Amino acid sequence: MNRRIALLTLISIPAGVYAQGSTLGSLAGALKDPLTSMLMSKLGITENQAKGGIGSYLTLAKEKLAKGDFDKVTSLVPGVTKYMDTAKQLGAVAGPLGNLAGLNGALGKLGMKPETVAAFAPTVTDYIGKAGGSGVTSMLSGMLK
């Protein structure tokens, strides 16, 4: 009986270490990409939905904002090009988005529910605005009108 318990204990150690490693990996990812992690947590979306959504949002920002204003945004969001490429790879962005309706359509292509789509842009605007100040918040809010 004691041998059986010892054997089961030894067998379960690698599984426990693997599970802990996965958790640590997730925590490390969250520290590297706080915007994606915040969206996943707050909106209950997947990592691909978050990254594709951010990329879609940034695609619209690039379309609507003057280059200097978009550069301000890019300085606040590391990996802008990677996000935008992810949105294209996931099929959310296939051309110009044009406006908020286009952004919402892109978010829908990522499989987000309508209530999540409605909350996505204001959540991202708030996050970037907190990092960049009220001028950035105002600029991004104006782009969504």
Buried (B, 14 or more C-beta within 10 A) or exposed (E): EEEEEEEEEEEEEEEEEEEEEEEEEEEEEBEEBEBBBBBBEBBEBEBBBBBBBBBBBBBBBBBBBEEEBBEBBBEBBEBBEEBBBBBBEBEBBEEEBEBBEBBBBBBBBBBBEEEBBEBBBEBBBBBBBEBBEEEBBEBBBEBBE
